[in-house]
Amino acid sequence: MWFYLSHPLAVLFARVVLGLVLLIAGLSKLQERKAFIQAVASYEILPHFLTRPFGILLPWLELGTAILLLSGVMPTVAGLLAAILLICFMVAILVNLLRGRELNCHCFGQLYQEKIGAGVLFQDGILLSLALEIVAFHLGFFPTKASTVKPSSQEILLVIILSGAFVIVFALLQQMRELFERARLPE
């Protein structure tokens, strides 16, 4: 298993998927800044005076991290930033679940609405594992020879296309699930 995780193409896949997710999340939050700041306040995690600055800064942190991941510049730093962001998201969700609160996630601003719960924690956990894979690879934690493999440009292009397709299919499945849930709700 370590061989596959430490393969440069697997790490490229992780970078592109995580980068696209953070790019979409950051851009969608910037489109509705006031609504997102209110969403941050609704979690009741931060002191009131920090809610607005955090709500303004978070989308830019997501975008900056996405750019680093997608460009391959400072991949260790990008992976660490993504991991920190995801851990913060998971803690905020978990705290509110333990409080018994039902909130919309606001993971993708107004673009996609989902209630916080085990599903959102699971999704964030998957993304966190991608971030940690990126960090571990670039810090040399994988004990295999796969990290010395040099992929061809065709392989790199294929992984980038597959990563984008993965994110698109995932987003479409989320939208379909939301439509089915709306159709089941009584009016």
Secondary structure, 3 states (H helix, E strand, C coil): CHHHHCCHHHHHHHHHHHHHHHHHHHHHHHHCHHHHHHHHHHCCCCCHHHHHHHHHHHHHHHHHHHHHHHHCCCHHHHHHHHHHHHHHHHHHHHHHHHCCCCCECCCECCCECCECCHHHHHHHHHHHHHHHHHHHHHCCCCCCHHHHCCCCHHHHHHHHHHHHHHHHHHHHHHHHHHHHHHHHCCC
